[in-house]
Amino acid sequence: MKQPVQRNSKERGNALLEFAAVSIVIIPLFFGMVGVGINLGHMNQALQISRDAGHMYAKGVDFSQSGNQNIIVNLASGTGLAVAGGNAALMFSQIIQVYPADCTAAGLSSGACTNSGKLVFTNRIVIGDSTLRSSNYGTPASGILSANGNISPANYLTNSTALVTGSFATELTNAGLTLNDGDVAYLTELYLKTPDISFLGSPGTSGVYAKAIF
């Protein structure tokens, strides 16, 4: 008859110590993988919404209208995007390159047309909570925006806050794109807060950002 293996109390104590030592590494790795997986899902969602919204914007949909804002909020259902407030911010921007002909048409001399030769915003609309995140490419002063987000030539040709900053010009160049006179680039930027993984305590998991350019 086979005799049962006898274990003393010291061996059982060693097993607990080994498990505790391994857990120090395994448990953070497990939660890290969970966080990365959830974040990837949020990122894919943000990319899809920014592309869909950008495509509509480039086709002429006016997102300053409440009906169209509700459409995009319904499209982004489950993300926390609301017409005002919420856990997301969706920014729409129209961008042009200022040419001498634009200055002439506005009756401005080359010296007075201070934004000549530069990329400028001609429209900016924000849906959601605008305090969550600013655009990566600049924020026009609220005083130069009309009720539907348009910026008049008198402002985008001379106002410094209408200038596009950041790496937008480089991104266009790297993509082999040039904004000729009369061309418009349509930019959408979406920031989503991710409170479902905030328990991980990592600064990088507070939200995700995605953009689309048409």
N, C-alpha and C positions, 0 to 999 in steps of 0.2 A: 504494500500500500504506500502511495506517494505521500510523503510528509509535507504539510503546508510550510511555505517559506515564512520564517519569522523575521519581523522587522522591529528594530528597537526604536525608541522615541527620538533618538538623535538623528536617525535616518529620515524620519518624518519631518523633523524640524529643518533638515537640510533642503528637502524638497520645497518647503514653503519659502525658504530664503531664495532658492533658485528661481521659483516662480515670480517672486517679488522683483528680483533683479531683472528678469526678462521683461516683465510688465512695464518697467520704466521706459523701455524702448518700444515695445510692441503697441501699447495703448496710444501714445502720441502719434505713431505711424498710422494706426487705424483711423483715428479721428482726422489726421491730415489727408488721408486718401478720400475719406468721406467728404471733407470740405472741398478738395480739388474737384471731385466728381460733381458735386452740386454747383460749384462755380462754373464749370464747363457748360453745364446745362443752362445756367443763367446767361452765359456769354453767347451761346448759340441762339438763344431766344432774343437777346438784345440785337444781335447782328441781323436776324431775320426781320425784326420789327423796324429797325433803322432803314433797311433796304426797301421794305414795302412802303414805309412812310415817305422815303426819299423819292421813290418812283412816282407816287401820287403827287408829290410836291412839284416834281419836274414836269408833270403832265398838266400843271396849272391848277391843282386843287388849292383853294384858299383856306389855310388852317387857322386864320383869324376868325372864321365863322364857327359858331358854336355847334352847328350840325356836323360839320366836318371834324371838329375836335372830338365829338362823341364817337364818330366812326373809328378814329384812330385809337381812342381809349378802349372801345370794344375789341378792336384788333389785338390790343395789348392786354387783354383780360388775364388776370392772374399775376401780373407783374407789379401791381401797385401804382400804375400810371393813372392819374386822374386829370380832369380838365384843369383843376387848380389844387395845389397841395399834393398829397399822396407820397409815395416812396420812389418817385422817378421824375426825371426831367428830360423832355424831348425838345431839342432846339433845331429850328429850321433857319437856314441862311441862304440868301442869294448873293453871289459874288461876281463882280465883273473886273476887268482890267480897264483902268482909265486911260483913254487915248486923247491926243490933242483935239480931235474932232469933238469929243465930249465937252471939253472946256470951251471950245468955240461956240458950240450949240447953246451953252449956258451963259454966253456973253462974258466969259472970264478970260483975262489975259493969262499968258503962261506963268507969270509971276504970282498971280492971284489964285491960280488953280494948283494949290499946294499938293494935292494927291495925284497929280498927273504922273502916269507911268507906273502906278501902284495898284495893288489889288484892294478893292473896297467892298464893304457890305452895302447892298441896296435894299435888303429886306431881312428882318429878324423877327421870328415868332417863337415863343416858348410855351409849351404845354406842360402842366405839372408843377412841381415845386422848383422855381428858378433859383432858390437859395442852396440847393443840394450841391450843385457844381456849375462852374462857368464853362463856356466854350473854350476849347483848346486853341482857338484862333482869334480871340478878341471879343469884346462886348461893346457894341455901340451904346452911347449914352442914351438913356431913356428919353431925354428931351428932344432927340432928333428922330424918334420913331413916331409914325402916325398911328391911328387907331388900328389899322390893319398891318402894322409892322413895316410899312414902307419908309424909305429914307429918301428925301428929295435930292435932286442933283446939286442944289446949292449946299447941301450938307455933306453928301458923300464925296464931293469934289474938293472940299476944303476942311472938313472936320477931322481931326486926328483920331477920334474914337471910332470913326468909320473904317479905319485901316485894318486890313486882315493881317494878323501877326502869326507867330508860331512858324510851323514848317509847311504851311499850305502851299506856298510857291514852290518849295523843293519837291513836295509830293507830286505836284502837277508836272514838273520838269522830269522827274524820275519816271513818270508814267508816259512820257513823250507827248504831253498835252500842252497846248498853248491857247489862252483865251484871246481870240482875235476880237477886233472891234465889233461890238454887238453880241458877242457870245456871253452866256450866263452859266455859271457853275452852281449846281444845287447841292447844298450840304445839309445832311441831317446828323445830329449827334444825340445819342441816348445814354443816359446814366440811370442805372437801376440799383437801388439799395438792396442789400441782401441780408436782412435781419435774421433769416433762418439759419445762417452760419456764423452769426456774430458771437455765439458762445465760444467759438474757437479762440477768440481774443487776438487774432492776427490783423494788423492794420490793413493788409492787402486784401482782406475778405470783406471789407465794409461795403463794397459795391463793384459793379462792372460797367465798363464804358465801351461803346461801339459807335462807329460812324459809317456813313455811305456818301459817296460823291457821284453825282450824275451830271 
